[in-house]
């Protein structure tokens, strides 16, 4: 079974280190309001311009910061710090803040990219490394803006978004909830608790047979349950989960099976490489909240192990369609970030 040892950490660190400064190919999500809004990715978002898209650049930075916390003396560490320092400078973050503060950019990268930006802020703040804490201070203004933008976006959202891709609401809310708890932001925590209950508390009998869709890298069902275990007390969550899963994830019931990617060079189809990883960490998160002896535990444990083992394919790919983002998903799983918020 995959373990985050020094050798694997070095392999995974190499991917974001290669991608963070790689501006092209690039897929920008940028609305033009006039000729003045035309610019290259580096000009538009000077800190997070590489890695094919903005959100991947953000969580590539998170990935390196997370790995440095586990392996502070790694041979690749100084090179990683140089890369991070180049991005997390005052002038580059000021450029990002100007971009997010534009009147037309209030929903930019909401919710997925903003959730990862907050995770990057949380990871820097949790470090006992002097350099990381300095970067945390540089990022603070952008962190505040990201929190404001995504909260406003979620507050206006009339219904949950139940896709398996970036705009899914449950996944992002889970990441933001972790950030809010770790940051001591009681107002955001209470807001997310309320919105999660409004969106998901009445859900019953989840249709697992509808998963996966062909471009999924997130499970709509598991992400919802992984969010609710953060929001509800254990007894309340257990009761909710029994109604939500109903016959699913019981010894004789339906479960999600690991997926296979047919073409790792296709950016959309490569999403399936990450789906096994994200399912594994969500299954493990759900298990973390269930009491011993619960009838769902054994099928969940088996499924979590199967998806964790199938996730190995994601770290064996060599195509940029996967390498620009999959290290972050592998590190999230293997470092237990969804359970260990410190």
VMD Tcl script that draws the C-alpha trace (Angstrom):
set ca {
  {0.00 0.00 0.00}
  {1.26 3.50 -0.82}
  {2.98 5.33 2.01}
  {4.38 8.85 1.99}
  {8.04 8.05 2.48}
  {11.03 10.18 1.45}
  {11.37 8.54 -1.96}
  {7.75 9.03 -2.91}
  {7.76 12.57 -1.51}
  {10.67 13.44 -3.80}
  {8.81 12.06 -6.83}
  {5.66 13.96 -5.96}
  {7.48 17.20 -5.20}
  {9.09 17.10 -8.63}
  {5.73 17.51 -10.34}
  {4.64 20.87 -8.85}
  {8.24 22.10 -9.01}
  {8.18 21.43 -12.75}
  {4.71 22.90 -13.26}
  {4.53 26.06 -11.14}
  {6.65 28.13 -13.51}
  {5.33 26.49 -16.70}
  {3.03 29.10 -18.20}
  {1.96 27.18 -21.31}
  {-0.16 25.31 -22.18}
  {-2.66 27.30 -20.16}
  {-6.43 27.31 -19.76}
  {-7.57 30.61 -18.28}
  {-11.07 31.41 -17.03}
  {-10.97 35.13 -17.66}
  {-13.79 37.48 -18.63}
  {-12.84 40.41 -20.83}
  {-14.54 43.74 -20.10}
  {-12.36 45.85 -22.42}
  {-9.14 45.72 -24.41}
  {-7.30 46.54 -21.18}
  {-8.24 43.11 -19.81}
  {-6.21 41.26 -22.43}
  {-3.05 39.73 -21.02}
  {-0.97 36.61 -20.66}
  {-1.53 34.33 -17.66}
  {1.62 35.74 -16.04}
  {0.32 39.29 -16.47}
  {-3.18 38.52 -15.22}
  {-2.32 36.41 -12.18}
  {1.39 36.84 -11.46}
  {1.69 34.32 -8.61}
  {-0.54 31.48 -9.83}
  {-0.10 31.48 -13.59}
  {1.46 28.06 -14.25}
  {0.29 24.46 -13.93}
  {-2.15 24.78 -16.86}
  {-4.79 26.63 -14.77}
  {-5.09 28.89 -11.74}
  {-6.50 26.41 -9.24}
  {-3.88 23.79 -10.09}
  {-1.16 26.38 -9.53}
  {-2.63 27.18 -6.12}
  {-2.79 23.61 -4.92}
  {0.65 22.89 -6.39}
  {1.97 25.52 -3.96}
  {-0.06 23.88 -1.19}
  {1.47 20.53 -2.12}
  {5.03 21.79 -1.77}
  {4.30 23.52 1.53}
  {2.68 20.35 2.87}
  {5.56 18.16 1.76}
  {8.12 20.52 3.29}
  {6.35 20.21 6.64}
  {6.83 16.43 6.50}
  {10.31 16.46 4.94}
  {11.96 19.76 5.96}
  {15.49 18.51 5.28}
  {14.84 16.87 1.90}
  {17.41 17.35 -0.86}
  {14.79 19.01 -3.04}
  {13.73 21.33 -0.20}
  {15.86 24.35 -1.04}
  {14.77 24.31 -4.68}
  {11.14 24.08 -3.54}
  {11.61 27.02 -1.18}
  {13.11 29.10 -3.98}
  {10.11 28.35 -6.18}
  {7.64 29.15 -3.40}
  {9.46 32.35 -2.52}
  {9.28 33.51 -6.11}
  {5.49 33.16 -6.12}
  {4.69 34.25 -2.57}
  {6.36 37.64 -2.83}
  {4.64 40.85 -1.87}
  {4.47 42.21 -5.41}
  {3.10 39.02 -6.95}
  {0.49 38.53 -4.25}
  {-0.49 42.18 -4.64}
  {-1.15 41.42 -8.31}
  {-3.35 38.46 -7.34}
  {-5.25 40.62 -4.86}
  {-5.88 43.25 -7.51}
  {-7.24 40.55 -9.81}
  {-9.60 39.06 -7.20}
  {-10.73 42.54 -6.15}
  {-11.84 43.49 -9.68}
  {-15.62 44.17 -9.66}
  {-16.15 41.53 -12.34}
  {-14.10 38.81 -10.65}
  {-16.15 38.15 -7.54}
  {-17.00 34.60 -8.63}
  {-13.58 33.82 -10.14}
  {-12.54 30.27 -9.19}
  {-15.48 29.90 -6.81}
  {-15.71 27.56 -5.10}
  {-12.83 25.21 -5.99}
  {-9.91 27.57 -6.47}
  {-10.86 29.71 -3.48}
  {-11.08 26.61 -1.29}
  {-7.54 25.61 -2.27}
  {-6.26 29.15 -1.71}
  {-7.62 28.99 1.84}
  {-6.01 25.59 2.30}
  {-2.68 27.06 1.21}
  {-3.11 29.82 3.79}
  {-3.96 27.27 6.49}
  {-0.94 25.12 5.63}
  {1.43 28.06 5.84}
  {-0.05 29.22 9.14}
  {0.22 25.74 10.67}
  {3.94 25.51 9.93}
  {6.60 26.19 12.55}
  {8.99 27.18 9.78}
  {10.03 30.85 9.87}
  {9.97 31.20 6.09}
  {6.49 29.67 5.79}
  {5.16 31.98 8.50}
  {6.57 34.95 6.61}
  {4.80 33.79 3.46}
  {1.65 33.39 5.53}
  {1.80 37.07 6.39}
  {2.29 38.00 2.74}
  {-0.72 35.89 1.75}
  {-3.03 37.26 4.48}
  {-4.70 39.97 2.40}
  {-5.39 37.53 -0.45}
  {-6.67 34.97 2.04}
  {-9.14 37.51 3.41}
  {-10.35 38.41 -0.09}
  {-10.76 34.75 -1.06}
  {-12.83 34.08 2.06}
  {-15.05 37.07 1.33}
  {-15.57 36.11 -2.31}
  {-16.40 32.46 -1.71}
  {-18.67 33.23 1.23}
  {-20.63 35.70 -0.90}
  {-20.80 33.09 -3.68}
  {-22.08 30.39 -1.33}
  {-24.54 32.74 0.31}
  {-26.19 33.44 -3.06}
  {-26.18 29.81 -4.20}
  {-29.83 28.65 -4.23}
  {-29.15 24.91 -4.56}
  {-26.12 22.66 -4.09}
  {-23.99 21.81 -7.13}
  {-23.71 18.04 -7.36}
  {-21.20 17.49 -10.15}
  {-17.97 15.52 -9.96}
  {-15.83 18.42 -11.14}
  {-14.56 21.80 -9.95}
  {-17.84 23.56 -9.26}
  {-19.13 20.92 -6.86}
  {-20.21 22.70 -3.68}
  {-19.71 19.92 -1.08}
  {-16.02 19.33 -1.75}
  {-15.09 22.99 -1.58}
  {-17.19 23.51 1.53}
  {-15.29 20.71 3.24}
  {-11.92 22.30 2.49}
  {-13.17 25.73 3.55}
  {-14.65 24.27 6.74}
  {-11.25 22.80 7.66}
  {-9.66 26.20 7.06}
  {-12.29 27.99 9.16}
  {-11.90 25.61 12.10}
  {-8.11 25.73 11.97}
  {-8.13 29.52 11.63}
  {-10.59 30.03 14.48}
  {-13.08 31.76 12.21}
  {-16.27 31.01 14.16}
  {-18.39 33.13 11.83}
  {-17.37 31.21 8.71}
  {-17.70 27.88 10.53}
  {-21.25 28.69 11.60}
  {-22.11 29.93 8.11}
  {-20.86 26.72 6.49}
  {-22.66 24.58 9.06}
  {-25.90 26.35 8.23}
  {-25.47 26.16 4.48}
  {-24.50 22.48 4.62}
  {-27.62 21.67 6.59}
  {-29.76 23.64 4.15}
  {-28.22 21.93 1.14}
  {-27.83 18.34 2.34}
  {-29.51 17.47 5.64}
  {-32.71 16.18 3.98}
  {-30.87 13.96 1.45}
  {-31.76 10.28 1.56}
  {-30.97 7.10 -0.39}
  {-28.08 8.40 -2.51}
  {-28.07 6.98 -6.07}
  {-24.57 5.51 -6.23}
  {-25.42 3.90 -9.57}
  {-25.22 7.36 -11.16}
  {-21.48 7.55 -10.48}
  {-19.06 8.08 -12.00}
  {-19.56 10.51 -14.82}
  {-16.89 10.37 -17.49}
  {-14.93 13.45 -16.36}
  {-15.25 13.07 -12.58}
  {-12.35 13.60 -10.21}
  {-14.69 13.97 -7.22}
  {-17.54 11.79 -5.98}
  {-20.75 13.81 -5.44}
  {-22.02 11.24 -2.92}
  {-18.86 10.77 -0.89}
  {-17.95 14.46 -0.89}
  {-21.36 15.25 0.57}
  {-20.94 12.68 3.33}
  {-17.37 13.85 3.96}
  {-18.67 17.39 4.43}
  {-21.50 16.37 6.74}
  {-19.19 14.44 9.06}
  {-17.45 17.77 9.65}
  {-20.70 19.60 10.32}
  {-22.76 17.16 12.41}
  {-22.03 15.68 15.81}
  {-21.08 11.99 15.65}
  {-24.46 10.64 16.73}
  {-26.31 13.00 14.42}
  {-23.97 12.19 11.55}
  {-24.38 8.44 12.05}
  {-28.16 8.76 11.90}
  {-27.93 10.98 8.83}
  {-25.52 8.62 7.07}
  {-27.79 5.63 7.61}
  {-30.56 7.48 5.80}
  {-28.23 8.86 3.13}
  {-26.58 5.55 2.28}
  {-29.70 3.47 3.03}
  {-28.77 0.12 1.45}
  {-25.45 1.37 0.04}
  {-22.22 0.42 1.76}
  {-23.82 -2.41 3.67}
  {-22.38 -5.96 3.41}
  {-24.85 -6.92 0.68}
  {-25.41 -3.44 -0.74}
  {-23.99 -1.44 -3.64}
  {-20.61 0.28 -3.33}
  {-18.45 2.42 -5.58}
  {-15.76 0.49 -7.42}
  {-12.35 1.92 -8.39}
  {-12.20 3.44 -11.86}
  {-9.77 3.08 -14.75}
  {-8.56 5.92 -16.95}
  {-8.57 5.08 -20.65}
  {-6.40 7.97 -21.88}
  {-4.00 9.72 -19.51}
  {-3.08 12.32 -22.15}
  {-6.64 13.69 -22.33}
  {-7.03 16.42 -19.73}
  {-10.66 15.59 -18.99}
  {-10.32 11.80 -19.02}
  {-7.25 12.10 -16.79}
  {-9.62 13.34 -14.09}
  {-10.42 9.70 -13.42}
  {-6.86 9.18 -12.16}
  {-7.62 11.56 -9.32}
  {-11.05 10.12 -8.60}
  {-9.64 7.01 -6.92}
  {-7.47 9.22 -4.69}
  {-10.23 11.60 -3.65}
  {-12.69 8.77 -3.06}
  {-10.13 7.06 -0.83}
  {-9.60 10.08 1.40}
  {-13.34 10.78 1.59}
  {-14.09 7.18 2.54}
  {-11.42 7.39 5.23}
  {-12.88 10.65 6.49}
  {-16.34 9.13 6.74}
  {-14.91 6.16 8.63}
  {-13.18 8.53 11.02}
  {-16.57 9.83 12.11}
  {-18.41 6.51 12.47}
  {-18.51 4.56 15.75}
  {-17.06 1.09 16.05}
  {-19.57 -1.61 15.20}
  {-21.51 0.50 12.73}
  {-22.88 -1.75 9.94}
  {-21.40 0.52 7.26}
  {-17.84 0.27 8.57}
  {-16.67 -2.99 7.00}
  {-17.80 -2.16 3.43}
  {-16.40 1.36 3.80}
  {-13.05 0.05 5.02}
  {-12.82 -2.40 2.13}
  {-13.75 0.27 -0.40}
  {-11.29 2.78 1.07}
  {-8.44 0.26 0.78}
  {-9.40 -0.67 -2.80}
  {-9.47 2.97 -3.88}
  {-6.21 3.76 -2.09}
  {-4.50 0.87 -3.90}
  {-6.04 1.86 -7.24}
  {-4.78 5.40 -6.69}
  {-1.26 4.18 -7.37}
  {-1.99 4.59 -11.10}
  {-2.18 8.34 -10.54}
  {1.43 8.56 -9.39}
  {2.69 6.42 -12.24}
  {1.44 8.67 -15.03}
  {4.01 10.67 -16.94}
  {1.72 12.93 -18.92}
  {1.39 16.63 -18.06}
  {-2.40 16.26 -18.23}
  {-2.06 14.51 -14.88}
  {1.28 15.56 -13.43}
  {0.29 19.24 -13.19}
  {-2.28 18.43 -10.47}
  {-2.24 14.83 -9.24}
  {0.60 15.25 -6.74}
  {-1.67 17.44 -4.63}
  {-4.36 14.77 -4.51}
  {-1.84 12.06 -3.65}
  {-0.32 14.16 -0.88}
  {-3.74 15.03 0.54}
  {-4.55 11.32 0.83}
  {-1.18 10.05 1.98}
  {-0.61 12.77 4.59}
  {-4.11 12.41 6.04}
  {-4.92 16.07 5.54}
  {-8.69 15.55 5.54}
  {-8.50 14.15 9.08}
  {-5.43 15.89 10.47}
  {-6.18 19.60 10.25}
  {-3.05 20.61 12.08}
}
mol new
graphics top color blue
foreach p $ca { graphics top sphere $p radius 0.5 }
foreach p [lrange $ca 0 end-1] q [lrange $ca 1 end] { graphics top cylinder $p $q radius 0.2 }
display resetview
